[in-house]
Amino acid sequence: QVQLVESGGDLVQPGESLKLSCAASGFPFENHGIHWFRQAPRKEREGVACITSDNMTKIYGDSMKGRVTISRDNAKNMAYLEMKNLEPEDTAVYYCARRLSNSCAGAYRNWGQGTQVTVSS
């Protein structure tokens, strides 16, 4: 079965950096795009970043563009989200999801439980 497990969330102070990880299994990881989303309390889910299966194309949402970098290691079935200059507004649960194609277009499914990121002084 498809599994995605997020980790790396923590309580950090404003201005600090954090790296999230996504461990994937149960599907051909090298053939699918990976998309990071976040969900703040009582707010809509927001796309953060997406990466194509070949690691050549990266797309970022407006809210964190310039402060976040997405990457992947197909040999390890891992995807990552490196965040810097974190702000209290970045507080949310962060999820990774499997896209149905090798690109960042179209539908997605099979996200995990998420990892909590809290930014507070």
Secondary structure, DSSP 4 states (H G I P E B T S, - for coil): --EEEEE---EE-TT--EEEEEEEESS-GGGS-EEEEEE-TTS--EEEEEE-TTS--EEE-TTTTTSEEEEEETTTTEEEEEE-S--GGG-EEEEEEEESSSSSSS-EE---S-EEEEE--
